[in-house]
Amino acid sequence: MPAEPTLFARIVAPPGPGTNSLRRALLQMRARVAVDWPEPDPLPSAGDVLMAVYAPDLHRRVPWMPGQAPLALVVLIPAGRTASAEVLRLAGCDAVLPHPAPSEVVAPTIQVARDKFRYEGRLRGRIDKLEETLRSVRTVERAKAILMAERNMSEDEAYALLRARAMERCVTVGAVATALLDSHDILKAT
């Protein structure tokens, strides 16, 4: 029984020997391959890897914001053309390949691009979590300040109260602090 494809690669490049060679190299990797030409605008965002031929407006044709790519991007640089590092950076390029590419460099380049893409995804996840933690800390600090001012509590007593309410309700201290700030703002507005 043949193995199921583990990779879906999209190629956006003109038909020809270079694109055919690239397609064959991907099929040897047991990848599912789709070739899109003429060049769609915006570029496709479905799949695991997008291999798109370089153009000076490449960064304008990707349908995602920098840092939010849904798949790894490998830019194919046609023989004899130069590429702008700024365009590659703005497009969120994970790797580059000459076009046509020697078949023996396709698999390692795809692996590097996917690894880089996954690593950056993990980093974005960590950053999001740290930002959420920072917002929660700020909210807890504001809630403690309200309790300290309105109930004449020490900082430790205010935090202990927030923590006790969080444990009673099986929620985070940040959620209790947010509720306190919301109710405080409502009562202050009336």
PADREN-747378 format. One record per residue: residue in one letter; residue number from 1; x, y, z of N, C-alpha, C, CB in turn. Coordinates in pm, whole numbers, plus 32768, in hexadecimal, padded with zeros to 4 digits. Glycine has a CB too. Layout:
BEGIN
{A; NUM; {X; Y; Z}; {X; Y; Z}; {X; Y; Z}; {X; Y; Z}}
...
***
This chain:
BEGIN
{M; 1; {8055; 7F8A; 8000}; {8000; 8000; 8000}; {805A; 807C; 8000}; {7F9F; 8000; 807B}}
{P; 2; {8048; 80D7; 7F9C}; {809D; 814E; 7F97}; {8080; 81AC; 800B}; {8089; 8197; 7F13}}
{A; 3; {80E9; 81F1; 8036}; {80DB; 8251; 80A5}; {8089; 82C9; 8077}; {8166; 827F; 80D9}}
{E; 4; {803B; 82FE; 80D4}; {7FEB; 8376; 80B8}; {8047; 83EF; 80AD}; {7F80; 838C; 8126}}
{P; 5; {8028; 844C; 8054}; {8079; 84C5; 804D}; {8075; 8510; 80D2}; {8048; 8521; 7FDA}}
{T; 6; {80E8; 853E; 80FD}; {80F0; 8589; 817C}; {8104; 861D; 8164}; {8160; 8553; 81D3}}
{L; 7; {810D; 8644; 80E6}; {812D; 86CD; 80C3}; {80D7; 86F6; 804C}; {81C3; 86DE; 80A4}}
{F; 8; {809D; 876B; 8054}; {8054; 87A2; 7FE3}; {80A0; 881F; 7FB7}; {7FBD; 87C3; 8008}}
{A; 9; {80DC; 8817; 7F40}; {812D; 8885; 7F0C}; {80E4; 88C7; 7E97}; {81B9; 8852; 7EDF}}
{R; 10; {80E1; 894B; 7E99}; {80AA; 8999; 7E2B}; {811E; 89D9; 7DE1}; {8043; 8A07; 7E5D}}
{I; 11; {8121; 89CB; 7D5E}; {8188; 8A0A; 7D0C}; {8145; 8A75; 7CB8}; {81D2; 89A1; 7CB2}}
{V; 12; {8177; 8AEE; 7CC1}; {8148; 8B5C; 7C6E}; {81BF; 8B85; 7C17}; {8111; 8BD6; 7CC4}}
{A; 13; {81C7; 8B47; 7BA2}; {8236; 8B60; 7B46}; {8207; 8B3C; 7ABA}; {82B5; 8B0D; 7B6D}}
{P; 14; {8241; 8B7C; 7A54}; {8216; 8B5E; 79CB}; {823B; 8ACF; 79A4}; {8255; 8BC0; 7968}}
{P; 15; {81E9; 8A92; 794D}; {8209; 8A0A; 7922}; {828F; 8A07; 78D8}; {8198; 89D3; 78C7}}
{G; 16; {82D1; 8998; 78E4}; {8352; 8988; 78A0}; {83A3; 891D; 78E5}; {839F; 8A0D; 789D}}
{P; 17; {841B; 8904; 78B2}; {846F; 889A; 78EC}; {8490; 88AF; 797F}; {84EF; 888E; 789D}}
{G; 18; {84A9; 892C; 79A9}; {84CB; 8948; 7A35}; {8457; 8928; 7A92}; {84F3; 89D9; 7A46}}
{T; 19; {83DF; 894F; 7A6B}; {8369; 8934; 7ABD}; {834B; 889F; 7ABE}; {82EE; 8983; 7A89}}
{N; 20; {835B; 885C; 7A4C}; {8345; 87CB; 7A46}; {83A9; 8781; 7A9E}; {8350; 8798; 79B6}}
{S; 21; {8426; 87AC; 7A9D}; {848D; 876E; 7AF0}; {846D; 8782; 7B85}; {8517; 87A8; 7ACF}}
{L; 22; {8440; 87F9; 7BA8}; {841B; 8817; 7C32}; {83A5; 87C0; 7C5E}; {83F6; 88AD; 7C42}}
{R; 23; {8342; 87B3; 7C07}; {82CD; 875F; 7C22}; {82F7; 86CE; 7C39}; {8267; 8768; 7BAE}}
{R; 24; {834F; 869B; 7BE2}; {837E; 8610; 7BF1}; {83C7; 85FD; 7C76}; {83DB; 85E9; 7B7B}}
{A; 25; {841C; 865E; 7C9A}; {8466; 8654; 7D18}; {8406; 8650; 7D8E}; {84C9; 86CA; 7D28}}
{L; 26; {839C; 869F; 7D89}; {8338; 869F; 7DF4}; {82EB; 861C; 7DF8}; {82D7; 8715; 7DE4}}
{L; 27; {82C9; 85E7; 7D84}; {8282; 8567; 7D7F}; {82D9; 84F6; 7DB7}; {8257; 8546; 7CEE}}
{Q; 28; {835D; 84FF; 7DA1}; {83B8; 849B; 7DDA}; {83B8; 84A2; 7E73}; {8447; 84AE; 7DA4}}
{M; 29; {8397; 8517; 7EA8}; {838D; 8528; 7F39}; {8304; 84F8; 7F6C}; {83A3; 85BC; 7F61}}
{R; 30; {82B4; 84C1; 7F13}; {822B; 8494; 7F31}; {81CF; 8509; 7F54}; {822C; 842F; 7FA4}}
{A; 31; {81E9; 857A; 7F16}; {8196; 85F0; 7F2F}; {8122; 85F3; 7ECC}; {81EA; 8672; 7F24}}
{R; 32; {80B7; 862D; 7EF6}; {804A; 8653; 7E9A}; {8073; 86D7; 7E5F}; {7FBD; 865B; 7EE3}}
{V; 33; {8064; 86E7; 7DDD}; {8096; 875F; 7D9A}; {8028; 879D; 7D45}; {8111; 873F; 7D45}}
{A; 34; {801A; 8821; 7D4F}; {7FC1; 886B; 7CF6}; {8015; 88D9; 7CB5}; {7F46; 88A7; 7D45}}
{V; 35; {8004; 88E9; 7C32}; {804A; 8952; 7BEA}; {7FE3; 89BA; 7BC0}; {8097; 8919; 7B6D}}
{D; 36; {7FFA; 8A35; 7BE7}; {7FA0; 8AA3; 7BC6}; {7FE4; 8B01; 7B62}; {7F77; 8AF2; 7C47}}
{W; 37; {7FAF; 8B05; 7AEA}; {7FDD; 8B65; 7A86}; {7F6E; 8B77; 7A22}; {8061; 8B36; 7A41}}
{P; 38; {7F47; 8BEB; 79F9}; {7F8A; 8C69; 7A14}; {7F86; 8C8D; 7AA8}; {7F4A; 8CD9; 79C2}}
{E; 39; {7FDF; 8CE4; 7AC9}; {7FF6; 8D0C; 7B54}; {7F78; 8D48; 7B92}; {8069; 8D71; 7B5B}}
{P; 40; {7F43; 8D08; 7BFC}; {7ECE; 8D43; 7C3D}; {7EF3; 8DBD; 7C92}; {7E88; 8CDA; 7C95}}
{D; 41; {7E96; 8E18; 7C9E}; {7EAC; 8E8D; 7CF2}; {7E31; 8E9D; 7D49}; {7EC7; 8F0F; 7C9E}}
{P; 42; {7E36; 8E87; 7DC9}; {7EAE; 8E6E; 7E19}; {7EDE; 8DDD; 7E09}; {7E93; 8E8B; 7EAC}}
{L; 43; {7F55; 8DC5; 7E3E}; {7F8D; 8D3E; 7E3A}; {7F3A; 8CE1; 7E91}; {8021; 8D3F; 7E68}}
{P; 44; {7F37; 8C5F; 7E71}; {7EE9; 8C01; 7EC2}; {7F22; 8BF4; 7F50}; {7EE6; 8B77; 7E7F}}
{S; 45; {7EC9; 8BDD; 7FAE}; {7EF7; 8BD0; 803A}; {7ED1; 8B49; 8075}; {7EBB; 8C40; 8090}}
{A; 46; {7E9E; 8AEE; 8024}; {7E7D; 8A67; 8054}; {7EF3; 8A0A; 8036}; {7DFA; 8A32; 8011}}
{G; 47; {7F12; 89B4; 8093}; {7F7E; 8954; 8081}; {7FE3; 895E; 80F1}; {7FC1; 896A; 7FFC}}
{D; 48; {8052; 8916; 80DE}; {80BE; 8917; 8140}; {8131; 8970; 8114}; {80F1; 8889; 8158}}
{V; 49; {814B; 896F; 8090}; {81B9; 89BC; 8058}; {818A; 89FE; 7FD7}; {8236; 8963; 803F}}
{L; 50; {81A9; 8A7D; 7FC9}; {818F; 8AC5; 7F4D}; {8216; 8AE4; 7F0F}; {813B; 8B49; 7F66}}
{M; 51; {8227; 8AB9; 7E93}; {82A2; 8AD4; 7E49}; {827C; 8B34; 7DD9}; {82E5; 8A4F; 7E12}}
{A; 52; {82A0; 8BB1; 7DE8}; {8276; 8C18; 7D8A}; {82EF; 8C57; 7D46}; {8222; 8C82; 7DD0}}
{V; 53; {82E1; 8C6F; 7CC5}; {834C; 8CB0; 7C7A}; {8358; 8D41; 7CA8}; {8332; 8CA7; 7BE1}}
{Y; 54; {83D3; 8D70; 7CB4}; {83ED; 8DF8; 7CE4}; {83B9; 8E60; 7C82}; {8483; 8E0C; 7CFB}}
{A; 55; {8382; 8EC9; 7CBA}; {835C; 8F41; 7C6F}; {836F; 8FB7; 7CCD}; {82C7; 8F3A; 7C39}}
{P; 56; {838E; 902D; 7C97}; {83A6; 90A1; 7CEE}; {832F; 90C7; 7D46}; {83CC; 9118; 7C9A}}
{D; 57; {82B6; 909D; 7D1E}; {823F; 90BC; 7D6E}; {820E; 9044; 7DC0}; {81CF; 90EE; 7D14}}
{L; 58; {8264; 8FE2; 7DD2}; {823E; 8F68; 7E19}; {8200; 8F86; 7EA1}; {82B7; 8F0D; 7E2C}}
{H; 59; {823B; 8FE0; 7EEB}; {820A; 9000; 7F72}; {817E; 903D; 7F6F}; {826B; 905F; 7FB8}}
{R; 60; {8155; 9075; 7EFF}; {80CE; 90AE; 7EF5}; {8066; 9044; 7ED0}; {80CB; 911E; 7E8E}}
{R; 61; {8095; 8FD3; 7E9C}; {8038; 8F6B; 7E6F}; {8021; 8EFC; 7ED4}; {806B; 8F30; 7DF0}}
{V; 62; {806B; 8EFD; 7F42}; {804F; 8E99; 7FA9}; {7FD3; 8EC6; 7FF6}; {80CB; 8E85; 800A}}
{P; 63; {7F74; 8E6A; 800E}; {7EF6; 8E93; 804D}; {7EFA; 8E95; 80E6}; {7E89; 8E38; 8020}}
{W; 64; {7F70; 8EA1; 811F}; {7F7B; 8EA4; 81B1}; {7FD2; 8F19; 81DC}; {7FB4; 8E1F; 81E6}}
{M; 65; {7FC3; 8F3B; 8259}; {8015; 8FA5; 8295}; {809C; 8F69; 82BB}; {7FCE; 8FE5; 8312}}
{P; 66; {8106; 8FBA; 82BB}; {8188; 8F85; 82E6}; {817D; 8F45; 8371}; {81F2; 8FF6; 82E9}}
{G; 67; {81B7; 8ECF; 837D}; {81B3; 8E87; 83FC}; {8136; 8E34; 8410}; {81BF; 8EE6; 846C}}
{Q; 68; {80D9; 8E34; 83AF}; {805D; 8DE8; 83BF}; {8046; 8D86; 834C}; {7FE7; 8E47; 83CA}}
{A; 69; {80B0; 8D5C; 830A}; {80A3; 8D01; 8298}; {8067; 8C7D; 82C4}; {812C; 8CEA; 8257}}
{P; 70; {800B; 8C45; 8273}; {7FCF; 8BC4; 8295}; {801E; 8B4C; 8261}; {7F43; 8BBE; 825E}}
{L; 71; {8088; 8B64; 8215}; {80D9; 8AF8; 81DD}; {8165; 8B2B; 81C2}; {8099; 8ABF; 815C}}
{A; 72; {81C2; 8ACD; 81B0}; {824D; 8AF3; 8194}; {8256; 8B28; 8105}; {82AF; 8A7B; 81A9}}
{L; 73; {82A8; 8B8F; 80F2}; {82B9; 8BCC; 806E}; {8349; 8BB8; 803F}; {8295; 8C63; 8072}}
{V; 74; {8356; 8B74; 7FCC}; {83D7; 8B63; 7F8A}; {83D0; 8BB4; 7F0A}; {83F8; 8ACA; 7F6F}}
{V; 75; {842C; 8C12; 7EFA}; {842C; 8C66; 7E83}; {848D; 8C2C; 7E1D}; {8453; 8CF9; 7EA7}}
{L; 76; {845A; 8C1D; 7DA3}; {84AA; 8BEA; 7D34}; {84E3; 8C61; 7CE8}; {8453; 8B8F; 7CD6}}
{I; 77; {8567; 8C67; 7CE0}; {85A8; 8CD8; 7C9C}; {85D8; 8CA8; 7C14}; {861F; 8D11; 7CF2}}
{P; 78; {8599; 8CDB; 7BAA}; {85BF; 8CB0; 7B24}; {8652; 8CCE; 7B06}; {8567; 8CF4; 7ABB}}
{A; 79; {868F; 8C76; 7AB6}; {871C; 8C86; 7A91}; {8731; 8D0E; 7A50}; {8748; 8C15; 7A30}}
{G; 80; {879B; 8D52; 7A79}; {87BC; 8DD3; 7A40}; {8774; 8E49; 7A7E}; {87A0; 8DD0; 79B1}}
{R; 81; {8717; 8E31; 7ADB}; {86CF; 8E9F; 7B1C}; {8709; 8EB6; 7BA6}; {8636; 8E81; 7B25}}
{T; 82; {86FD; 8F30; 7BD4}; {8726; 8F4F; 7C5D}; {86A7; 8F64; 7CAF}; {8783; 8FCE; 7C63}}
{A; 83; {86B3; 8F50; 7D2E}; {8640; 8F5F; 7D87}; {8660; 8FC5; 7DF3}; {8619; 8ED7; 7DC8}}
{S; 84; {85FD; 9012; 7E18}; {860C; 9075; 7E83}; {85F9; 9031; 7F0A}; {85A7; 90E8; 7E71}}
{A; 85; {865C; 9040; 7F60}; {8651; 9007; 7FE6}; {85DA; 9043; 8030}; {86D2; 901E; 8036}}
{E; 86; {85BD; 90C2; 8018}; {854D; 9104; 8059}; {84C8; 90C6; 802E}; {854E; 919B; 803A}}
{V; 87; {84B9; 90AA; 7FAD}; {843F; 906A; 7F7C}; {8431; 8FDF; 7FBB}; {8440; 905F; 7EE1}}
{L; 88; {849D; 8F94; 7FC0}; {8499; 8F0E; 7FFC}; {8472; 8F16; 8090}; {8522; 8EC8; 7FED}}
{R; 89; {84AB; 8F77; 80D6}; {848B; 8F87; 8165}; {83F9; 8FAE; 8178}; {84E6; 8FF1; 81A5}}
{L; 90; {83C9; 900F; 8129}; {833F; 903C; 8136}; {82DA; 8FCE; 8110}; {8328; 90B6; 80DF}}
{A; 91; {8301; 8F77; 80B5}; {82A8; 8F09; 808D}; {82A6; 8E99; 80F5}; {82D3; 8ED1; 8006}}
{G; 92; {8306; 8E9A; 8151}; {830C; 8E31; 81B7}; {834B; 8DB2; 8181}; {8282; 8E12; 81EC}}
{C; 93; {83AE; 8DC2; 812A}; {83F0; 8D51; 80EA}; {8436; 8CF9; 8151}; {8455; 8D83; 8081}}
{D; 94; {8422; 8C75; 8145}; {8463; 8C17; 81A0}; {84E0; 8BD8; 8162}; {8402; 8BAA; 81C7}}
{A; 95; {84E7; 8BD8; 80DC}; {855B; 8BA2; 8096}; {8556; 8BD1; 8005}; {855F; 8B06; 809D}}
{V; 96; {85C8; 8BC6; 7FC1}; {85CE; 8BE6; 7F33}; {860E; 8B72; 7EE8}; {861E; 8C69; 7F1A}}
{L; 97; {85E6; 8B65; 7E6B}; {861E; 8AFF; 7E12}; {8637; 8B40; 7D8B}; {85C0; 8A82; 7E05}}
{P; 98; {86A4; 8B19; 7D48}; {86B1; 8B47; 7CBD}; {8647; 8AFE; 7C6A}; {8742; 8B2C; 7C85}}
{H; 99; {861F; 8B3D; 7BFD}; {85BC; 8AFC; 7BA5}; {85F2; 8AFC; 7B18}; {8530; 8B44; 7BAB}}
{P; 100; {8611; 8A8A; 7ADF}; {85F8; 8A04; 7B12}; {865A; 89DE; 7B81}; {8601; 89A0; 7AA0}}
{A; 101; {8629; 8988; 7BD9}; {8679; 895E; 7C4D}; {86AD; 88D0; 7C37}; {8626; 8966; 7CD0}}
{P; 102; {8729; 88B5; 7C60}; {8758; 882A; 7C5C}; {8700; 87D5; 7CB6}; {87EE; 8821; 7C88}}
{S; 103; {86D5; 8763; 7C88}; {8675; 8711; 7CD3}; {86A7; 86EA; 7D5D}; {8653; 8694; 7C84}}
{E; 104; {872C; 86DE; 7D6D}; {8761; 86B2; 7DEF}; {8758; 871D; 7E5B}; {87F1; 8687; 7DE0}}
{V; 105; {873D; 879A; 7E38}; {8731; 8802; 7E9E}; {86A0; 8820; 7EC3}; {8775; 8880; 7E6E}}
{V; 106; {8642; 87E7; 7E7A}; {85B5; 8806; 7E94}; {858A; 87D3; 7F1D}; {855C; 87C9; 7E26}}
{A; 107; {85A0; 8754; 7F3A}; {8573; 871A; 7FBA}; {85B1; 8761; 8032}; {8595; 8685; 7FBF}}
{P; 108; {8636; 8778; 8035}; {866D; 87BE; 80A9}; {8639; 884D; 80B6}; {8705; 87C0; 80A1}}
{T; 109; {8624; 8890; 8045}; {85F1; 8919; 804B}; {8564; 891B; 8082}; {85F5; 895A; 7FC1}}
{I; 110; {8511; 88BD; 8057}; {8487; 88B3; 808A}; {848A; 8899; 8120}; {8438; 8843; 8041}}
{Q; 111; {84E2; 883F; 814C}; {84EC; 881E; 81DA}; {8516; 8897; 822B}; {854E; 87AB; 81F0}}
{V; 112; {8579; 88E1; 81FB}; {85A7; 895A; 8241}; {8537; 89C0; 8248}; {8623; 8997; 81FB}}
{A; 113; {84F0; 89D4; 81D8}; {8483; 8A36; 81D6}; {8415; 8A0F; 8238}; {8449; 8A43; 8148}}
{R; 114; {83EE; 898F; 8238}; {8384; 8963; 8294}; {83B1; 896E; 8326}; {835B; 88D2; 8275}}
{D; 115; {842E; 8949; 8342}; {8461; 8953; 83CB}; {8462; 89E5; 83F8}; {84EE; 8917; 83D5}}
{K; 116; {8490; 8A3F; 83A2}; {8493; 8ACD; 83C3}; {8406; 8B01; 83DA}; {84D7; 8B1D; 8353}}
{F; 117; {83AA; 8ADA; 8384}; {831E; 8B05; 8390}; {82E2; 8AD5; 8415}; {82CB; 8AD0; 831A}}
{R; 118; {82F8; 8A56; 8437}; {82C4; 8A20; 84B5}; {8303; 8A64; 852E}; {82DC; 8989; 84BD}}
{Y; 119; {8385; 8A7A; 8528}; {83CC; 8ABB; 8596}; {8395; 8B47; 85AC}; {8463; 8AC1; 857A}}
{E; 120; {8384; 8B93; 8541}; {834D; 8C19; 854E}; {82BD; 8C15; 8583}; {8351; 8C62; 84C8}}
{G; 121; {8272; 8BAF; 855D}; {81EA; 8B9F; 8593}; {81EC; 8B89; 8629}; {81A2; 8B2B; 854E}}
{R; 122; {8249; 8B35; 8657}; {8256; 8B1F; 86E7}; {827F; 8BA0; 872E}; {82BD; 8AAF; 8704}}
{L; 123; {82DA; 8BEB; 86F2}; {8303; 8C6A; 872D}; {828E; 8CCC; 8734}; {8376; 8CA7; 86DE}}
{R; 124; {823E; 8CD2; 86CA}; {81C9; 8D2B; 86CB}; {8169; 8D01; 8739}; {8181; 8D29; 8641}}
{G; 125; {8158; 8C7E; 874C}; {8102; 8C4D; 87B7}; {8136; 8C76; 8840}; {80F6; 8BB5; 87AF}}
{R; 126; {81B8; 8C6A; 8853}; {81F3; 8C94; 88D2}; {81E3; 8D2A; 88E9}; {8288; 8C6F; 88D6}}
{I; 127; {81F8; 8D77; 8880}; {81E9; 8E09; 888B}; {8159; 8E2B; 88AF}; {8212; 8E4F; 8807}}
{D; 128; {80F9; 8DEA; 886D}; {806C; 8E04; 888C}; {804E; 8DE4; 891E}; {8011; 8DB1; 8830}}
{K; 129; {8085; 8D73; 894D}; {806E; 8D4C; 89D8}; {80AE; 8DAF; 8A39}; {80A5; 8CBE; 89F2}}
{L; 130; {8127; 8DDD; 8A1A}; {8169; 8E3F; 8A70}; {811D; 8EC4; 8A71}; {81F9; 8E56; 8A41}}
{E; 131; {80EA; 8EED; 89FD}; {809D; 8F69; 89F9}; {801E; 8F5C; 8A4B}; {807A; 8F8E; 8967}}
{E; 132; {7FDD; 8EE8; 8A44}; {7F64; 8ED2; 8A93}; {7F86; 8ED2; 8B28}; {7F20; 8E4B; 8A6C}}
{T; 133; {7FF5; 8E95; 8B4E}; {8020; 8E95; 8BD9}; {803C; 8F23; 8C09}; {809D; 8E3D; 8BEB}}
{L; 134; {807E; 8F71; 8BB6}; {809B; 8FFC; 8BDA}; {801A; 904C; 8BEC}; {80F3; 903D; 8B6F}}
{R; 135; {7FB9; 9039; 8B91}; {7F38; 907E; 8BA0}; {7EF5; 9055; 8C23}; {7EDB; 905F; 8B28}}
{S; 136; {7EFC; 8FD3; 8C42}; {7EBE; 8FA1; 8CBD}; {7F02; 8FDC; 8D38}; {7EC4; 8F08; 8CC2}}
{V; 137; {7F86; 8FE4; 8D37}; {7FD0; 901E; 8DA8}; {7FA7; 90B0; 8DBB}; {806A; 9014; 8D91}}
{R; 138; {7F9D; 90FA; 8D4E}; {7F73; 9186; 8D57}; {7EE6; 9191; 8D90}; {7F7B; 91CB; 8CCD}}
{T; 139; {7E8E; 9139; 8D64}; {7E04; 913A; 8D95}; {7E00; 911A; 8E2A}; {7DAD; 90D5; 8D47}}
{V; 140; {7E4D; 90B7; 8E54}; {7E52; 9093; 8EE3}; {7E89; 9107; 8F34}; {7EA9; 9014; 8EF8}}
{E; 141; {7EEF; 914A; 8F02}; {7F28; 91BC; 8F49}; {7EC1; 922C; 8F59}; {7FA4; 91F1; 8EFE}}
{R; 142; {7E74; 9246; 8EEF}; {7E0C; 92AE; 8EF8}; {7D9F; 9285; 8F5B}; {7DCE; 92C9; 8E6E}}
{A; 143; {7D78; 9205; 8F58}; {7D11; 91D5; 8FB5}; {7D43; 91DE; 9045}; {7CEA; 9143; 8F93}}
{K; 144; {7DC0; 91BA; 905C}; {7DF7; 91C5; 90E3}; {7DF5; 9257; 9110}; {7E87; 918D; 90E8}}
{A; 145; {7E17; 92B2; 90B8}; {7E18; 9340; 90DC}; {7D8C; 936F; 9104}; {7E4C; 9395; 9065}}
{I; 146; {7D26; 9341; 90BE}; {7C9C; 9366; 90E2}; {7C79; 932F; 916B}; {7C38; 9331; 9078}}
{L; 147; {7C97; 92AF; 9183}; {7C79; 9273; 9206}; {7CC6; 92BA; 9276}; {7C9C; 91DE; 9205}}
{M; 148; {7D42; 92DA; 925C}; {7D93; 931D; 92C2}; {7D59; 93A7; 92E3}; {7E25; 9329; 9293}}
{A; 149; {7D2A; 93ED; 927D}; {7CF5; 9474; 9292}; {7C6A; 9471; 92D1}; {7CF1; 94C0; 920E}}
{E; 150; {7C14; 9418; 92A0}; {7B88; 941A; 92CD}; {7B6D; 93C8; 9349}; {7B30; 93EA; 925E}}
{R; 151; {7BC0; 9365; 9364}; {7BAB; 9311; 93DA}; {7C1A; 9321; 9441}; {7B9F; 9280; 93B2}}
{N; 152; {7C75; 937C; 9426}; {7CE3; 9397; 9482}; {7D2F; 9317; 94A3}; {7CAE; 93D8; 9502}}
{M; 153; {7D54; 92CF; 943A}; {7D9D; 9250; 944B}; {7E2F; 9265; 9426}; {7D5F; 91DF; 93F3}}
{S; 154; {7E81; 9209; 9457}; {7F0D; 9207; 942A}; {7F11; 91C2; 93A1}; {7F6B; 91BE; 9492}}
{E; 155; {7F82; 91CD; 935E}; {7F90; 918C; 92DA}; {7F81; 90F4; 92E7}; {8019; 91AF; 929B}}
{D; 156; {7FBD; 90BA; 934E}; {7FB3; 9029; 9362}; {7F23; 8FFF; 937E}; {800E; 8FFD; 93D5}}
{E; 157; {7EDB; 904D; 93CE}; {7E4F; 902E; 93EB}; {7DF9; 9038; 936E}; {7E19; 908B; 9459}}
{A; 158; {7E11; 909C; 931D}; {7DC4; 90AD; 92A1}; {7DDB; 9037; 9243}; {7DE9; 9132; 925B}}
{Y; 159; {7E58; 900E; 9237}; {7E74; 8F9C; 91DF}; {7E38; 8F1C; 9219}; {7F0D; 8F8A; 91CB}}
{A; 160; {7E3F; 8F0B; 929C}; {7E05; 8E94; 92DB}; {7D6F; 8E8F; 92C3}; {7E23; 8E93; 9373}}
{L; 161; {7D2C; 8F00; 92C8}; {7C9C; 8F03; 92AD}; {7C7F; 8EDC; 921C}; {7C63; 8F90; 92CB}}
{L; 162; {7CC9; 8F15; 91BF}; {7CB6; 8EF2; 9131}; {7CCF; 8E5D; 911B}; {7D15; 8F46; 90D7}}
{R; 163; {7D37; 8E2A; 9159}; {7D5A; 8D9C; 914A}; {7CEE; 8D43; 9186}; {7DE2; 8D7F; 918B}}
{A; 164; {7CBB; 8D68; 91FA}; {7C52; 8D18; 923A}; {7BD4; 8D14; 91E3}; {7C30; 8D51; 92C6}}
{R; 165; {7BAE; 8D87; 91AA}; {7B37; 8D8B; 9153}; {7B4D; 8D38; 90D5}; {7B15; 8E1E; 912D}}
{A; 166; {7BC6; 8D3A; 90A2}; {7BE6; 8CEC; 902B}; {7BDB; 8C57; 9049}; {7C73; 8D0E; 8FF7}}
{M; 167; {7C0D; 8C2E; 90BC}; {7C06; 8BA0; 90E1}; {7B77; 8B74; 90F9}; {7C5B; 8B86; 915E}}
{E; 168; {7B25; 8BC9; 9137}; {7A98; 8BA9; 914E}; {7A4E; 8B91; 90CB}; {7A55; 8C19; 919C}}
{R; 169; {7A71; 8BDF; 9065}; {7A29; 8BDB; 8FE5}; {7A70; 8B85; 8F7C}; {7A17; 8C67; 8FB0}}
{C; 170; {7AE3; 8B4D; 8FA0}; {7B32; 8AFB; 8F42}; {7B55; 8B49; 8EC3}; {7AE6; 8A7B; 8F1E}}
{V; 171; {7B80; 8BC3; 8ED6}; {7BAD; 8C16; 8E67}; {7C36; 8C4F; 8E8B}; {7B46; 8C89; 8E47}}
{T; 172; {7C72; 8C96; 8E2E}; {7CF5; 8CD1; 8E49}; {7CE6; 8D51; 8E9B}; {7D40; 8CEE; 8DC6}}
{V; 173; {7D53; 8D77; 8EDB}; {7D55; 8DF5; 8F25}; {7D3D; 8E68; 8EC3}; {7DDD; 8E08; 8F71}}
{G; 174; {7D72; 8E5B; 8E49}; {7D5F; 8EC0; 8DE2}; {7CCC; 8ED1; 8DBE}; {7DAD; 8E9D; 8D66}}
{A; 175; {7C81; 8E63; 8DBA}; {7BF1; 8E6C; 8D9A}; {7BA6; 8EB4; 8E0A}; {7BB6; 8DDE; 8D84}}
{V; 176; {7BC8; 8E97; 8E86}; {7B88; 8EDC; 8EF7}; {7BAD; 8F71; 8EF3}; {7BB3; 8E9C; 8F7F}}
{A; 177; {7C2A; 8F8E; 8ED8}; {7C57; 901A; 8ED1}; {7C0E; 9064; 8E61}; {7CEF; 9022; 8EBB}}
{T; 178; {7BFB; 9023; 8DEF}; {7BB3; 9061; 8D80}; {7B23; 907E; 8DA8}; {7BB7; 9005; 8D03}}
{A; 179; {7AE2; 901E; 8DEA}; {7A57; 9032; 8E17}; {7A4F; 90A6; 8E7B}; {7A20; 8FB0; 8E57}}
{L; 180; {7AB0; 90AC; 8ED6}; {7AB1; 911A; 8F37}; {7AC1; 91A0; 8EF0}; {7B23; 9106; 8F9E}}
{L; 181; {7B1E; 91A7; 8E90}; {7B33; 9225; 8E47}; {7AB5; 924B; 8DF8}; {7BAC; 9219; 8DE8}}
{D; 182; {7A76; 91E9; 8DB8}; {79FC; 9205; 8D6C}; {798E; 923A; 8DC6}; {79CC; 9188; 8D24}}
{S; 183; {7978; 91F9; 8E38}; {790F; 9226; 8E93}; {7931; 92AD; 8ECF}; {78F9; 91BF; 8F00}}
{H; 184; {79B1; 92C3; 8EEC}; {79DC; 9342; 8F22}; {79C2; 93B2; 8EBE}; {7A70; 933D; 8F46}}
{D; 185; {79E1; 9399; 8E3F}; {79CA; 93FE; 8DD6}; {7935; 941A; 8DC7}; {7A05; 93CF; 8D4F}}
{I; 186; {78E2; 93B3; 8DD0}; {7850; 93C5; 8DC4}; {781C; 9419; 8E37}; {7807; 933D; 8DC0}}
{L; 187; {7847; 93F6; 8EB2}; {7817; 943F; 8F29}; {784C; 94CE; 8F29}; {7843; 93F7; 8FAB}}
{K; 188; {78C5; 94E2; 8EF6}; {78FF; 9567; 8EF2}; {78B5; 95BF; 8E8C}; {7996; 955F; 8ED0}}
{A; 189; {7882; 9581; 8E21}; {783F; 95CC; 8DB7}; {77B4; 95FA; 8DE1}; {7835; 9577; 8D3A}}
{T; 190; {7779; 95BA; 8E46}; {76F0; 95E1; 8E70}; {76F1; 964A; 8EDB}; {76A2; 9569; 8EA1}}
***
